[in-house]
Amino acid sequence: MPDQAGLGQPADGGTLMQIDPDRSYDLIGDVHGCADALAHLLDRLGYHYQGGVWRHPRRQVIFLGDIIDRGAHIRGALHMVRDMVDAGQAYCILGNHEWSALGWYMPAPPGSGKLFVREHSPRFTRLLQETLLQFEHHAEEWKAFRQWFYELPLYLDGERFRVVHACWDSGVIARLAPRLNRGCLEPDLLRESAVDDSFAGQALNRLLRGIDMPLPEGITQTSAEGFVRSTFRSRFWEENPRVYGDVVFQPDGLPEAIARLPLSERDRQRLFLYRPDDPLLFVGHYWCTGRPSPVAPNVACLDYSAVRGGKLVAYRLDHEHQLDPARFVWVNVERKEI
């Protein structure tokens, strides 16, 4: 990957946040306001609603972020997740949508060319509008949830498995860790991320949004939500990619003519490899479709487009060191959640 702003160079003393490597966990992908589907999934996983919280006698949930935006029951989903975290029944990491919500309110630093860290552009207004609408008459509650977002770690490391919203890059994490509060985002770092080519901007984009590869010059794609893009989301676990089609990782794929184009050396330098001998890794973010299964022997994406009428997906992790397709559990999301 490119050596911009020193991104990816490890720093001494970077401490990764730890979770119990011997515990059994249920990892759950992007909820996006699908609270009813989340309740059905927890029930299917053997959790019971007791004392106002979903509980399991032996297991805990790890939510992969993106609890907010898009869905019909965002407030309900946030309360479910936060109540489980507060009761010691779950962990939750920060997703790019929570990052955007914080940036929506954070003034950008002077000289950045922006008024806010997350610009109030038509695109980001559209992404956040359902959350803002559902909290329209609950301003203090929404303020409290935003403060809670600062308590969500950017990643979790359980030694034999790892959790991050979009992309695990150990070099970036090592450099970033000393600037975090026990793995969590600090307001100063959020403010700095307004500058896209700053270390903060690149590091948070790497962990929370992954690696965007540029399309060939002059080529654009329009997403299912109508956003025109000149980049595409890419795999970071492909060992010997040769053409664009080897690295694309998004539901709409690439036109066949572009997918066959060879990657240039500059393209290859943008990529990052999560090696096959690295610990198990769980991510969300990528809007997968079809039957949930590993994307690599040691990498699972648990975002299966729940809020687009897809599936809300969990992986039941016990003590395995290689992903097992039989351990994916899911519920189909009803239209009323969308």
N, C-alpha and C positions, 0 to 999 in steps of 0.2 A: 504494500500500500504506500501512498505517497508520504514523504516526510514533510508534511505541512505542519507548521507550528509545533514541530517535535512530536506529533501525534504517534503514539505507539511505542515510544521509547520508555522502558521501565524505569521507575525511580526506586531508590532504596527506601525501605521502611513503609512501603504501601501495604496496609493490612486489609485483607479481604474479610468481609463480614461472614461469620460462621453460623451454621445451623447444625442441629444434631444429626450426624451422619448415620446413626443407627435407628432413627425413628422411621416409621412408615408414613408416607405423605400421599395426598391426592392433589395433584397439580391441575389447575383449572385455567383455561384460556380466556380470551377477551370476552367480558360479559356485556359491555356496551348497553347497560340498562335493561337487560333481559332478566328481570328479577324472578318472574314466574318460572322460567326455564332453569334458573339457578336453583330454586327450591326443589324442582323435580329432579335435577341432577344430584343434589345433595341427598335427597331421599333414596335415590337409586344407589348411591354410594354407601348407604347405611348410616347416615347422620339422622339425628332426631331433634326436633324443635322442642327445646326444654328451657324454661326460664327466660324466654325471649331470644334465645340463641340456638343456632344449629350446632349440635355437638356429636362427637364420636368418642367412645370410651378408650380407643387405642390409637387413633389416627389424627392427623391435622391436615388442613388444606393449605396450599400455597397458591394464591391468586397471582396471575402473571401481568396484572395491570390492565389499563383501559377498561375501567369499570363504568366510566361516564360516556356521554354523547350517544346520539343516534336513536337509542331504544326508547320504548314507551314508559319504562318504570325505572328511571335513573335514580331518583331519590330512594326508592325502595331497595335497589341494588346496593347503593352506597351504605345504607343503614345495615343491611344484612352483612356486608363484608366487614365494615368497621366494628360492628358488635362482635363478630367472631374473632377479629384480631384482639379487641379489648379483653375478651374472655379467655384468651390463650388458646383458642381453637383454630387459629389461622395466622398465616403471614400474608402480606400483600406487598408487592413491589410496585414501583412507579412505572406507568406506561407513558407513551408519548402524548396521549390525550390529557392526562393529568398535568404533564409538563406544560402543554399548551395552555391549559386553564390557568395555571400559575402565571405564565408569561403574558396572558391577556391583561392582567392587572398590574404587572410589574413595569414601571417606567424604564425605558432603555437608557443606557449611559449616554452622556453628551458625546457628540461626534459620531455616533453609530448610524445616523441617517434614519432612525426610527423613533417613533413616539413611545412604543411599548416593545417589550421583548418579543411578544407574539403579535405581529401586525394585525390591525383590525381590517383586514382585507376581505373581499367577498368570500374567498375560499375558507379562511379561518372563522369568519362569522357564520358561515353555513355549517361548519363542523361543530361549533359550540352552541348553535342556536337552540337545539332541543334541551340541552342542559340548562341554559339560561331561562328558557321558558318554564321548565318544570320547577325552578327555584324562584320564579318571579315574585311570589308572595312569601318566600322563606329566605329573606336576605341574610339574616344572622346564621341560619343553619348552613347556608352555602358558604359563608365566610368561615365557619368552623370546619367544614369539610376541606376547604382550601388550606387551612392551617394544618389539618391532618395530613394532607399530601406531602408536606415537608417532613413528616415522620415516616414516610415510606421509603425503604432502601431502593437504590438503583439496581441492585443485584443481590443475590444470596449465593453463598458457596458452602456446600455440604461435603466438600472433599471428594466424594465419589460421584457427586452430581452438582450441577450449577443451574442457576435460574437468572434470566435477564429478559427484558421485554423483546428485544430484537436481535442483538448480536453480542456475543461474548468475545472481548478482545483483552487478553490478560495484560498486555503492555499498556493499553489505555487505562485500564482499571488501576494498575499499579501507580500510574502518574496521577490519576484522579483521586485515589483514596485519601491522601493527606489533606485534601481540600473538602472532604465530606464530613458530615457529622454522624459518625457511626454508620457510614454507608449512605446517608441521606443527603439530599440536595440542600445547600445553604442559599439564602437569598442573594448574596453577593455573586455566587457562581451562576445562579439563574440570570442575574442582570448581565453578567459578562457574556452569557451565551447569545445575547442579542446580536453580537458580531459573529457572522457565520464562519469566518476564517480564523477566529480565535481558538485557543485550545479548548476552552469551555464549550464553544459552539460545536466544534468538530467531535469532541468526546461525547457529549450528550446525544448528538445525532447518531454517532456510531452505536451506542448502547441502546438507544430508544427507537431508532428508525432504521438501523442497519446500514447497508452499503448500497447507495444509488449509483448505478452505472449510466453514463450518458449514452443516449442513442446516437447513431451516426448523424453528422451535421445535417441540419435541415429536416430531420425526421421527428415527428411528435406522435404521441398516442393520447387518446381520450379515454379516461377511466370510466367505470360503470356509473360513477357519480358526476360525470361531466367535466372533470378536471383535465385540462390539457397538460401533458407532461413531456419533457424532453429527456427524461431519465426512466430507468426501470429498476425494480427491486431485484437484488441478486443474491444467489447462494454464496455462503462463505465456508462451505465444507467440501467443495468440489476440488479434488486433488490435481487433476491435469486438464483443466478446461481448454478447449481449442477454439470454439466458436461461441457466438452470443447465446445460442440456444442451450449451451452447457451450463450457463450461470443464471439464466432468468428464473425468478421465483416469485411469481404473481399470477393470479387466476386468469388474466386475459392474455398471458403469453406474449409472444412477439410474432409479427408477420413472418411467414416462412422464409422469404427472401432475406430478411434481416437476421433471422435465427441462424442461417447458414454462413453468415459473414465471419471470417476469422477474427479472433481477438488480436489487437495490436499489442506490442510490448507495453505501451502506455496504459492500455486497458488492463493488462495483467498486473501492473504495479498498483492499480486501484484496489485490487482484490486482497482479501485476507483469508487465510486458511485456518479453520478450526480442525485440528488434526484428528485422524481416526483413533489415536491412542489417548486423546484427551478425555476427561470425565464426561459422563452423561450430561447433556445440555437440554434444557427446556426453554422454548421461546414461544411468544404469541405473535401478533402483529401482521401476519402475512396473508390473511384472507384465503386460506386453503379451501378446497372443495373436495367432494368425493368421500371415500371411506377413510377415516382417520388411521394413520399408520406412520411409522418412523420415516423421516426424510433421509436419514443416514443411520447406520447401526448405533451411533451414539448421539443423535440429534432428533428431537421431536418438536414439531410445531403444533401447538394446541389451539390456534385460532382457526376455526372452521366456519367463518362467516356467519356467526349466530344471528346477527341483526339484519342479515340479508336473506333470512329464511333458511339458513343453514343449520349447523349443529353447535351446541355448547358442549365442549369436549373436556374430559379429564383423563389424566394418566395415573393409574394406581401404582405408585412406586413402593416397593418393599426393599429388598437387598440385592437386586440384580445389578449386574455390571454391563449388560447389553439390553437394549430396548426390546420389549416383547409386544408384538402387535395385539396379542390377546388382552393386554392390560389397558387398552384404550376403552373408555366408557363415555357414552354421549346420550344426549336427548335432542330430538328435533325441536326447533323453535317454532311456536305457533305464530300466525300472522298478527295476532293482537299485540305481540311484543315489539313489532316493527313500526 
